[in-house]
Amino acid sequence: MFFDETYSHAWNSLTTDDDITDFDGINAAYDPPTPIREQAADVLDAALTILGDTVSSLPYARVDYVHRDGALLLMELELIEPFLGLNRGPKAAECAADALLSYYDTVSTAWSRP
């Protein structure tokens, strides 16, 4: 998860052996190494470049991927995510609140301009 352009936290949702759609089976604590965090940030930057936007325009984003054969393979980029995993990082809820407040302060200032 990224809040206000900054990496916040991650988790590893593993499926059960008999049901690949069962994400409630195992949830492992996960602290990705710096190269994976950097790759996730690069994916986010690239997507927003294609969309003609910047990371600073988003209060949060979630990069979902699998790590295979030494490479990060993007599964999906969540820009309007209902599950932020706020229970997965020690300051995740605080980071999310700060990012959302900052975002909405910026948006409300832009809307109030003549």
C-alpha positions as protocol buffer text, in pm:
chain_id: "A"
residue {
  index: 1
  type: MET
  ca { x: 0 y: 0 z: 0 }
}
residue {
  index: 2
  type: PHE
  ca { x: 112 y: 350 z: -80 }
}
residue {
  index: 3
  type: PHE
  ca { x: -36 y: 649 z: 99 }
}
residue {
  index: 4
  type: ASP
  ca { x: 36 y: 998 z: -28 }
}
residue {
  index: 5
  type: GLU
  ca { x: 322 y: 877 z: -253 }
}
residue {
  index: 6
  type: THR
  ca { x: 491 y: 683 z: 30 }
}
residue {
  index: 7
  type: TYR
  ca { x: 511 y: 307 z: 88 }
}
residue {
  index: 8
  type: SER
  ca { x: 318 y: 214 z: 402 }
}
residue {
  index: 9
  type: HIS
  ca { x: 274 y: -161 z: 441 }
}
residue {
  index: 10
  type: ALA
  ca { x: 218 y: -494 z: 267 }
}
residue {
  index: 11
  type: TRP
  ca { x: 67 y: -833 z: 328 }
}
residue {
  index: 12
  type: ASN
  ca { x: 81 y: -1170 z: 160 }
}
residue {
  index: 13
  type: SER
  ca { x: -259 y: -1331 z: 101 }
}
residue {
  index: 14
  type: LEU
  ca { x: -195 y: -1697 z: 33 }
}
residue {
  index: 15
  type: THR
  ca { x: -465 y: -1928 z: -92 }
}
residue {
  index: 16
  type: THR
  ca { x: -536 y: -2273 z: 43 }
}
residue {
  index: 17
  type: ASP
  ca { x: -412 y: -2573 z: -156 }
}
residue {
  index: 18
  type: ASP
  ca { x: -762 y: -2695 z: -236 }
}
residue {
  index: 19
  type: ASP
  ca { x: -922 y: -2360 z: -328 }
}
residue {
  index: 20
  type: ILE
  ca { x: -728 y: -2085 z: -503 }
}
residue {
  index: 21
  type: THR
  ca { x: -1014 y: -1841 z: -443 }
}
residue {
  index: 22
  type: ASP
  ca { x: -1002 y: -1883 z: -64 }
}
residue {
  index: 23
  type: PHE
  ca { x: -793 y: -1589 z: 59 }
}
residue {
  index: 24
  type: ASP
  ca { x: -913 y: -1635 z: 416 }
}
residue {
  index: 25
  type: GLY
  ca { x: -701 y: -1945 z: 457 }
}
residue {
  index: 26
  type: ILE
  ca { x: -361 y: -1793 z: 531 }
}
residue {
  index: 27
  type: ASN
  ca { x: -250 y: -1434 z: 573 }
}
residue {
  index: 28
  type: ALA
  ca { x: 120 y: -1398 z: 626 }
}
residue {
  index: 29
  type: ALA
  ca { x: 304 y: -1095 z: 758 }
}
residue {
  index: 30
  type: TYR
  ca { x: 519 y: -961 z: 479 }
}
residue {
  index: 31
  type: ASP
  ca { x: 786 y: -696 z: 461 }
}
residue {
  index: 32
  type: PRO
  ca { x: 896 y: -677 z: 95 }
}
residue {
  index: 33
  type: PRO
  ca { x: 1262 y: -607 z: 25 }
}
residue {
  index: 34
  type: THR
  ca { x: 1356 y: -262 z: -108 }
}
residue {
  index: 35
  type: PRO
  ca { x: 1386 y: -376 z: -474 }
}
residue {
  index: 36
  type: ILE
  ca { x: 1026 y: -502 z: -471 }
}
residue {
  index: 37
  type: ARG
  ca { x: 902 y: -181 z: -308 }
}
residue {
  index: 38
  type: GLU
  ca { x: 1086 y: 16 z: -576 }
}
residue {
  index: 39
  type: GLN
  ca { x: 937 y: -198 z: -854 }
}
residue {
  index: 40
  type: ALA
  ca { x: 588 y: -145 z: -712 }
}
residue {
  index: 41
  type: ALA
  ca { x: 646 y: 232 z: -702 }
}
residue {
  index: 42
  type: ASP
  ca { x: 773 y: 219 z: -1062 }
}
residue {
  index: 43
  type: VAL
  ca { x: 458 y: 31 z: -1172 }
}
residue {
  index: 44
  type: LEU
  ca { x: 243 y: 296 z: -1008 }
}
residue {
  index: 45
  type: ASP
  ca { x: 441 y: 579 z: -1172 }
}
residue {
  index: 46
  type: ALA
  ca { x: 422 y: 414 z: -1514 }
}
residue {
  index: 47
  type: ALA
  ca { x: 46 y: 358 z: -1494 }
}
residue {
  index: 48
  type: LEU
  ca { x: -16 y: 717 z: -1394 }
}
residue {
  index: 49
  type: THR
  ca { x: 211 y: 845 z: -1671 }
}
residue {
  index: 50
  type: ILE
  ca { x: -3 y: 652 z: -1920 }
}
residue {
  index: 51
  type: LEU
  ca { x: -314 y: 806 z: -1762 }
}
residue {
  index: 52
  type: GLY
  ca { x: -156 y: 1153 z: -1775 }
}
residue {
  index: 53
  type: ASP
  ca { x: -157 y: 1193 z: -1398 }
}
residue {
  index: 54
  type: THR
  ca { x: 87 y: 1183 z: -1106 }
}
residue {
  index: 55
  type: VAL
  ca { x: 105 y: 985 z: -785 }
}
residue {
  index: 56
  type: SER
  ca { x: 45 y: 1304 z: -588 }
}
residue {
  index: 57
  type: SER
  ca { x: -310 y: 1314 z: -729 }
}
residue {
  index: 58
  type: LEU
  ca { x: -400 y: 994 z: -541 }
}
residue {
  index: 59
  type: PRO
  ca { x: -447 y: 956 z: -167 }
}
residue {
  index: 60
  type: TYR
  ca { x: -364 y: 584 z: -189 }
}
residue {
  index: 61
  type: ALA
  ca { x: -288 y: 296 z: -425 }
}
residue {
  index: 62
  type: ARG
  ca { x: -240 y: -77 z: -391 }
}
residue {
  index: 63
  type: VAL
  ca { x: -11 y: -275 z: -622 }
}
residue {
  index: 64
  type: ASP
  ca { x: -108 y: -644 z: -639 }
}
residue {
  index: 65
  type: TYR
  ca { x: 153 y: -874 z: -789 }
}
residue {
  index: 66
  type: VAL
  ca { x: 309 y: -1215 z: -787 }
}
residue {
  index: 67
  type: HIS
  ca { x: 681 y: -1266 z: -762 }
}
residue {
  index: 68
  type: ARG
  ca { x: 793 y: -1526 z: -1014 }
}
residue {
  index: 69
  type: ASP
  ca { x: 1134 y: -1617 z: -1151 }
}
residue {
  index: 70
  type: GLY
  ca { x: 1293 y: -1312 z: -989 }
}
residue {
  index: 71
  type: ALA
  ca { x: 1046 y: -1066 z: -1141 }
}
residue {
  index: 72
  type: LEU
  ca { x: 745 y: -878 z: -1016 }
}
residue {
  index: 73
  type: LEU
  ca { x: 441 y: -960 z: -1235 }
}
residue {
  index: 74
  type: LEU
  ca { x: 158 y: -710 z: -1200 }
}
residue {
  index: 75
  type: MET
  ca { x: -184 y: -863 z: -1133 }
}
residue {
  index: 76
  type: GLU
  ca { x: -376 y: -542 z: -1072 }
}
residue {
  index: 77
  type: LEU
  ca { x: -329 y: -184 z: -968 }
}
residue {
  index: 78
  type: GLU
  ca { x: -593 y: -75 z: -719 }
}
residue {
  index: 79
  type: LEU
  ca { x: -660 y: 300 z: -726 }
}
residue {
  index: 80
  type: ILE
  ca { x: -1006 y: 286 z: -569 }
}
residue {
  index: 81
  type: GLU
  ca { x: -963 y: 5 z: -321 }
}
residue {
  index: 82
  type: PRO
  ca { x: -1223 y: -79 z: -57 }
}
residue {
  index: 83
  type: PHE
  ca { x: -976 y: -291 z: 147 }
}
residue {
  index: 84
  type: LEU
  ca { x: -666 y: -104 z: 255 }
}
residue {
  index: 85
  type: GLY
  ca { x: -527 y: -360 z: 499 }
}
residue {
  index: 86
  type: LEU
  ca { x: -507 y: -102 z: 775 }
}
residue {
  index: 87
  type: ASN
  ca { x: -459 y: -378 z: 1032 }
}
residue {
  index: 88
  type: ARG
  ca { x: -145 y: -497 z: 850 }
}
residue {
  index: 89
  type: GLY
  ca { x: 96 y: -217 z: 941 }
}
residue {
  index: 90
  type: PRO
  ca { x: 170 y: -54 z: 1277 }
}
residue {
  index: 91
  type: LYS
  ca { x: 101 y: 299 z: 1149 }
}
residue {
  index: 92
  type: ALA
  ca { x: -113 y: 211 z: 847 }
}
residue {
  index: 93
  type: ALA
  ca { x: -434 y: 369 z: 978 }
}
residue {
  index: 94
  type: GLU
  ca { x: -250 y: 687 z: 1076 }
}
residue {
  index: 95
  type: CYS
  ca { x: -80 y: 707 z: 733 }
}
residue {
  index: 96
  type: ALA
  ca { x: -414 y: 653 z: 559 }
}
residue {
  index: 97
  type: ALA
  ca { x: -588 y: 923 z: 764 }
}
residue {
  index: 98
  type: ASP
  ca { x: -307 y: 1172 z: 703 }
}
residue {
  index: 99
  type: ALA
  ca { x: -304 y: 1101 z: 328 }
}
residue {
  index: 100
  type: LEU
  ca { x: -681 y: 1132 z: 296 }
}
residue {
  index: 101
  type: LEU
  ca { x: -693 y: 1455 z: 496 }
}
residue {
  index: 102
  type: SER
  ca { x: -413 y: 1602 z: 285 }
}
residue {
  index: 103
  type: TYR
  ca { x: -583 y: 1490 z: -37 }
}
residue {
  index: 104
  type: TYR
  ca { x: -921 y: 1632 z: 58 }
}
residue {
  index: 105
  type: ASP
  ca { x: -766 y: 1959 z: 176 }
}
residue {
  index: 106
  type: THR
  ca { x: -601 y: 1992 z: -166 }
}
residue {
  index: 107
  type: VAL
  ca { x: -918 y: 1899 z: -353 }
}
residue {
  index: 108
  type: SER
  ca { x: -1140 y: 2134 z: -152 }
}
residue {
  index: 109
  type: THR
  ca { x: -893 y: 2420 z: -207 }
}
residue {
  index: 110
  type: ALA
  ca { x: -893 y: 2353 z: -583 }
}
residue {
  index: 111
  type: TRP
  ca { x: -1276 y: 2344 z: -591 }
}
residue {
  index: 112
  type: SER
  ca { x: -1310 y: 2672 z: -404 }
}
residue {
  index: 113
  type: ARG
  ca { x: -1097 y: 2866 z: -655 }
}
residue {
  index: 114
  type: PRO
  ca { x: -1292 y: 3109 z: -877 }
}
